[in-house]
C-alpha cells in the first residue's frame, strides 16, 4: 500500500499494488458504494501489477489501537458492531451478493473523529464465486468452511458478535466468541491472549 498525492487536486490517495491476476478486487470495489467503505477513484495496470487508487482514510486500524493499549468504551464497541453489521448487510443484499471474507480488527479503520471504515477487499467475492480457492480469510477469524475454500453470508457473520449488545451487558460469552473480532475488541486482547480471559468466565468468574 502506498500513500500518493493527486497533483491536480492536491489531496492524498491510497494506492494498493497487487499482482495483475488479482484485478478482480478492483472490479468488485468499483461496484460498491457505502459511507463506511473507501471510494475507488481509479485503476491502472503496469507490467505484472495492477494499482487500485482509493480514497485515503486518515486513521488507524482497530488492531493498531489495541496494540497501543487504547481502551474502547462500551459505546465505541457497540458502534463498531452496529457499523460492521450494517456494512455486511449492504454486501449481502447486493445482486449478486458480496461476501467480505476477512473481518478482523486489522481491517476496520477508525479516524480521529471516530468514523469507521471497512477496508481490504482481497478476500471478498461475489456469491457465484463462493467456492473460489483464494477466499480463505485469516486463520483465527475465518469460519471452518471458509478455510476449505467455501464462503457465505453465514461465514461473514461468524466473525462478528451478532448479539454484542446483550453479551456486553450480561457478560455471557457465546462459544464462537473466543476467536471473534469483537471478542478481541471487548477484552482489548489479540488472539494469543483472548483464551486467558475466557478461561476465567468458563471457570465461573465474573
C-alpha positions in Angstrom: 0.0 0.0 0.0 1.3 3.5 -0.9 0.4 7.0 0.0 0.2 9.2 -3.1 -0.7 12.8 -3.8 -3.1 13.9 -6.5 -1.1 16.7 -8.2 -4.2 18.2 -9.8 -6.4 18.2 -6.7 -3.6 18.4 -4.1 -5.1 15.7 -1.9 -3.8 12.3 -0.7 -4.8 9.0 -2.2 -4.2 5.4 -1.1 -2.7 3.2 -3.8 -2.8 -0.5 -3.4 -0.4 -2.6 -5.5 -1.5 -6.1 -6.5 -0.4 -8.8 -8.9 -2.3 -8.3 -12.2 -4.0 -11.6 -11.5 -5.8 -10.0 -8.5 -7.6 -7.4 -10.6 -10.9 -8.9 -9.5 -10.6 -6.9 -6.3 -10.8 -3.7 -8.3 -13.8 -4.9 -10.3 -15.6 -5.7 -7.1 -14.7 -2.4 -5.3 -15.8 -0.4 -8.3 -19.4 -1.6 -7.8 -19.6 -0.9 -4.1 -20.6 2.5 -2.6 -21.3 2.9 1.1 -20.4 5.7 3.6 -18.2 3.2 5.5 -16.2 2.0 2.6 -13.3 3.8 0.9 -14.2 5.1 -2.6 -12.4 3.7 -5.6 -11.0 6.6 -7.6 -9.1 5.0 -10.5 -7.4 1.8 -11.7 -4.2 1.2 -13.6 -2.0 -1.7 -14.8 1.7 -1.7 -15.4 3.6 -4.8 -16.3 2.7 -7.7 -14.0 1.0 -5.4 -11.4 -2.3 -3.5 -11.1 -2.9 -0.5 -8.9 -6.2 0.5 -7.2 -6.3 4.2 -6.4 -8.7 4.8 -3.5 -9.9 7.5 -1.1 -7.2 7.9 1.6 -8.6 7.1 5.1 -6.6 9.1 7.7 -6.8 6.9 10.7 -5.6 3.7 12.3 -6.9 0.1 12.3 -8.6 -1.2 15.5 -5.7 -3.6 15.8 -3.2 -0.7 15.9 -5.3 1.0 18.6 -5.4 -2.2 20.6 -1.6 -2.8 20.3 -1.1 0.7 21.7 -3.2 -0.1 24.7 -6.3 2.0 23.7 -9.3 1.0 25.8 -12.6 1.1 23.8 -15.6 2.4 25.6 -18.8 0.4 25.6 -20.4 3.0 23.3 -17.5 2.6 20.9 -17.8 -1.2 20.9 -21.5 -1.1 20.2 -20.9 1.4 17.4 -18.2 -0.8 15.9 -20.7 -3.7 16.0 -23.5 -1.7 14.5 -21.5 -0.2 11.7 -19.9 -3.6 10.8 -23.3 -5.3 10.7 -24.7 -2.5 8.5 -21.9 -2.9 6.0 -22.2 -6.7 5.9 -26.0 -6.3 5.4 -25.2 -4.0 2.5 -22.8 -6.5 1.0 -25.2 -9.4 1.3 -28.2 -7.5 -0.1 -26.3 -6.8 -3.4 -27.4 -8.6 -6.5 -25.4 -10.7 -6.8 -24.5 -10.8 -3.1 -20.9 -10.0 -1.9 -19.2 -11.9 0.8 -16.5 -10.0 2.6 -14.5 -12.9 3.9 -11.9 -11.3 6.2 -13.5 -9.4 9.1 -10.9 -8.6 11.8 -9.6 -5.6 13.8 -6.8 -5.0 11.2 -9.4 -4.4 8.5 -11.5 -1.9 10.4 -10.2 1.7 10.4 -11.1 4.4 12.8 -10.4 8.1 12.2 -9.6 10.7 14.9 -13.3 11.8 14.5 -14.3 8.1 15.4 -15.6 7.4 11.9 -15.3 3.8 11.0 -14.4 2.2 7.6 -14.1 -1.4 6.5 -11.0 -1.8 4.3 -9.1 -4.5 2.3 -11.3 -6.5 -0.1 -8.7 -9.1 -1.1 -10.9 -11.9 0.2 -14.2 -10.5 -1.0 -16.1 -12.4 -3.7 -19.5 -12.4 -5.4 -21.9 -15.2 -4.3 -21.5 -17.0 -7.6 -17.8 -17.4 -6.8 -18.4 -18.8 -3.3 -16.1 -21.7 -3.8 -13.2 -19.6 -5.0 -10.0 -21.1 -3.9 -8.5 -17.9 -2.6 -11.3 -17.0 -0.1 -9.6 -18.4 2.9 -9.6 -15.3 5.0 -7.4 -15.2 8.2 -6.9 -18.2 10.4 -8.4 -17.4 13.9 -11.2 -15.4 12.3 -12.5 -17.4 9.3 -15.2 -20.0 9.6 -14.1 -23.6 9.3 -15.8 -24.0 5.9 -14.0 -20.8 4.6 -10.6 -22.4 5.4 -11.7 -25.1 3.0 -12.4 -22.6 0.2 -16.2 -22.1 0.7 -17.6 -18.7 1.8 -21.2 -17.5 2.6 -23.1 -14.8 4.5 -23.0 -17.1 7.5 -19.2 -17.3 7.5 -19.1 -13.5 7.4 -21.3 -13.3 10.4 -19.4 -15.9 12.3 -16.6 -13.4 12.9 -18.9 -10.8 14.3 -20.7 -10.8 17.6 -24.3 -10.6 16.3 -25.8 -10.2 19.7 -23.0 -8.0 21.0 -25.3 -5.6 23.0 -26.8 -8.3 25.3 -23.5 -10.1 25.7 -21.7 -6.9 26.6 -24.1 -6.0 29.4 -24.7 -9.6 30.7 -21.1 -10.9 30.3 -22.4 -14.0 28.6 -19.8 -15.3 26.1 -21.0 -17.3 23.0 -18.9 -20.4 22.1 -17.6 -18.7 18.9 -16.7 -15.6 20.8 -13.2 -16.7 21.6 -11.7 -16.1 18.2 -14.2 -13.4 17.0 -13.3 -9.9 16.0 -15.4 -8.4 18.8 -14.1 -10.8 21.4 -10.7 -9.2 20.9 -12.1 -5.7 20.9 -14.1 -6.3 24.1 -11.3 -7.8 26.0 -8.7 -5.4 24.4 -6.7 -8.5 23.5 -5.4 -10.0 20.3 -5.8 -13.8 19.6 -2.9 -15.1 21.6 -4.3 -13.6 24.8 -8.1 -14.0 24.3 -8.1 -17.5 25.6 -6.7 -16.4 29.0 -9.6 -14.0 29.6 -12.3 -16.5 28.6 -10.8 -19.2 30.9 -12.0 -17.1 33.8 -15.5 -16.9 32.5 -15.6 -20.6 31.9 -14.4 -21.2 35.4 -17.3 -19.3 36.8 -15.6 -15.9 37.4 -17.4 -12.7 36.7 
